[in-house]
Amino acid sequence: MNGPTLHKTAADCAEELPGAQLEHPFGPDWEVYKVRGKVFMLMTEVPGRPVVILKADPDEADALREQYSHISPGYHMNKKHWITLEGGEDVDKELVRELVTDSYRLVVAHLPKAERPVDPNTYGTGTQPAR
């Protein structure tokens, strides 16, 4: 997947997430997606390379960095809790969508229950809560 496709895929996924909002708090070169005021995805270019910066579980982040050559520690973010994703041959739409959704769910899980737009334990996992 190339850089422009990476950004489009990530943005398309983020825009489908309940309560997600796009902001530009750092100027026009940074697209920042938030849910209830909390950042879950940033997109920009670092020396001409489009990147997507996402929140990740620390253990999963380590595993992702080992498995994918196009995933590195979070650019300008806490290296333990954030990852940077670049376009590359081992990056496909399913991986991008999964990582964006996981980042969103991690942020939603830390919101007060009354503010959560979805249940972070079931959203995007294919399982629905019992009614």
Secondary structure, DSSP 4 states (H G I P E B T S, - for coil): --HHHHHHHHHHHHHHSTTEEEE-TT-TT-EEEEETTEEEEEEEEETTEEEEEEE--HHHHHHHHHH-TTEEEPTTS-TTTEEEEE--TT--HHHHHHHHHHHHHHHHHTS-GGG-SS-TTTTTTT-----
